[in-house]
């Protein structure tokens, strides 16, 4: 988590617009994390990579560097066809996503 990125959003956009951006980003991240989990079970891998790339971009926008990196780690596993590493990395993505969203929510009782 990069709190400086959140502060930059507040400085650049103002408090109300920054809160709106952060809330929408959190909603999109949660949705994409669920989509990735669903696709891991049954979906086409190409679509999964697109979702992971968009997840990474959104995470970067609001300072979730770890989540962004883990998204690309999953993509690497997909490209290598390493199903064991993919399963482990998907589990790490879920944990990192949950932890990041919780931390951002706690940080953003929107008091920055």
C-alpha positions in Angstrom: 0.0 0.0 0.0 1.3 3.4 -1.0 -0.4 6.1 1.1 1.4 8.7 -0.9 -0.6 7.8 -3.9 -3.9 8.3 -2.0 -2.7 11.7 -0.7 -1.8 12.6 -4.3 -5.3 11.7 -5.4 -6.7 13.9 -2.7 -4.4 16.8 -3.6 -5.0 16.6 -7.3 -8.8 15.8 -7.3 -10.0 17.2 -4.0 -11.6 15.2 -1.2 -14.9 14.4 -2.8 -13.6 13.4 -6.2 -10.8 11.4 -4.6 -13.2 9.5 -2.4 -15.3 8.8 -5.5 -12.3 7.5 -7.5 -11.2 5.3 -4.6 -14.6 3.9 -3.9 -15.1 3.0 -7.6 -11.6 1.5 -7.7 -12.3 -0.6 -4.7 -15.6 -1.9 -6.2 -13.9 -2.7 -9.5 -11.0 -4.5 -7.8 -13.4 -6.6 -5.7 -15.3 -7.5 -8.8 -12.2 -8.4 -10.8 -10.8 -10.5 -8.0 -14.1 -12.5 -8.0 -14.0 -12.8 -11.8 -10.4 -14.1 -11.7 -11.4 -16.7 -9.2 -14.3 -17.8 -11.3 -12.3 -17.9 -14.5 -9.6 -19.9 -12.7 -12.1 -22.7 -12.4 -13.7 -22.6 -15.8 -12.9 -19.6 -17.9 -10.6 -19.0 -20.9 -7.1 -18.1 -19.9 -6.9 -15.2 -22.4 -9.8 -13.5 -20.8 -8.3 -14.1 -17.4 -5.1 -12.3 -18.5 -7.1 -9.3 -19.6 -8.9 -9.1 -16.3 -5.6 -9.5 -14.4 -4.0 -6.6 -16.4 -7.0 -4.3 -15.7 -6.9 -5.3 -12.0 -3.2 -4.4 -12.0 -3.8 -1.0 -13.6 -6.6 -0.1 -11.1 -4.4 -1.3 -8.2 -1.6 1.0 -9.4 -3.9 3.9 -9.7 -4.7 3.8 -6.0 -1.3 2.7 -4.7 -1.8 -1.0 -4.3 1.6 -2.0 -5.6 1.7 -5.5 -4.1 -1.7 -6.4 -5.6 -0.5 -5.1 -9.0 2.7 -7.2 -8.8 0.9 -10.4 -7.7 -1.5 -9.9 -10.7 1.5 -10.0 -13.0 2.9 -13.0 -11.2 -0.4 -14.9 -12.0 0.0 -13.8 -15.6 3.5 -15.2 -15.7 2.3 -18.5 -14.3 -0.5 -18.6 -17.0 2.0 -17.9 -19.8 4.4 -20.6 -18.5 1.5 -23.1 -18.1 2.6 -23.9 -14.6 -0.7 -25.0 -13.0 0.8 -25.6 -9.5 2.4 -22.2 -9.4 -0.8 -20.7 -10.9 -2.9 -22.2 -8.1 -0.5 -20.9 -5.4 -0.2 -17.5 -6.9 -4.0 -17.2 -7.3 -4.3 -18.0 -3.6 -1.7 -15.2 -2.9 -3.7 -12.8 -5.1 -6.9 -13.5 -3.2 -5.1 -13.0 0.2 -3.3 -9.8 -1.1 -6.5 -8.4 -2.6 -8.5 -9.0 0.6 -5.8 -7.5 2.8 -5.3 -4.5 0.5 -8.9 -3.7 0.2 -9.4 -4.0 4.0 -6.4 -1.8 4.7 -7.6 0.8 2.2 -11.0 0.8 3.7 -9.6 1.2 7.2 -7.2 3.9 6.0 -10.0 5.7 4.2 -12.6 6.3 6.8 -11.7 9.1 4.3 -9.9 11.2 6.8 -6.8 11.9 4.8 
